[in-house]
Amino acid sequence: DAGITQSPRHKVTETGTPVTLRCHQTENHRYMYWYRQDPGHGLRLIHYSYGVKDTDKGEVSDGYSVSRSKTEDFLLTLESATSSQTSVYFCAIRGPGMNTEAFFGQGTRLTVV
Amino acid sequence: AQKVTQAQTEISVVEKEDVTLDCVYETRDTTYYLFWYKQPPSGELVFLIRRNSFDEQNEISGRYSWNFQKSTSSFNFTITASQVVDSAVYFCALSVPDTGNQFYFGTGTSLTVIP
């Protein structure tokens, strides 16, 4: 199995509080991604990183920020959590080349109350 | 722009029936890859197959087969003699040359196999 772990796995937080999710990899892959999964929407890309300190927005980036200060860690921050951000969040890693598969973390179930 | 459409939101079949999951994609790139992932009820995402845009040969792996047709921009997935363990959400995805090397996912098809 690819070495990718997400923490925490579950979190309940209150509206308006900041939340940070962590993705850690041991594969030294260049690309890292944060997705959210909601019923009827599949997997939607929030942000991605193509190198240390190189990040860009995905299709649903509003309300989220990311940081990647070292290859192995990719952090997703909800600056001020809202109920619409209740979701399951997946981190993924991928090597170079469009032929490579992505490896996914086990997901973080976030509930904003 | 890239787009993947999985028009079938939910499918139910009785065990041992065959089932085909449809995937239609849009891209202007001539070189690209297509993927299928499985997400069982436990939640993890499992890679099933990849296919490049220059290889239209069908692929068979046990009870699974994939039919890639560039003429219709489709990459369909067939499960033969379905089993309860096939119950899962299946995602089709497209990968093209871009900065983020990202996947463009369809919205998924939830397959339920009834014993």
Interface residues (C-beta under 8 A of the other chain):
Chain A: R30 Y31 Y33 G40 H41 G42 L43 R44 L45 Y48 Y50 D56 G58 V88 F90 A92 R94 P96 G97 M98 N99 T100 E101 A102 F103 F104 Q106 G107
Chain B: Q6 T9 T31 Y32 Y33 F35 G43 E44 L45 F47 R50 N52 F91 S95 V96 P97 T99 G100 N101 Q102 F103 F105 G106 T107 G108
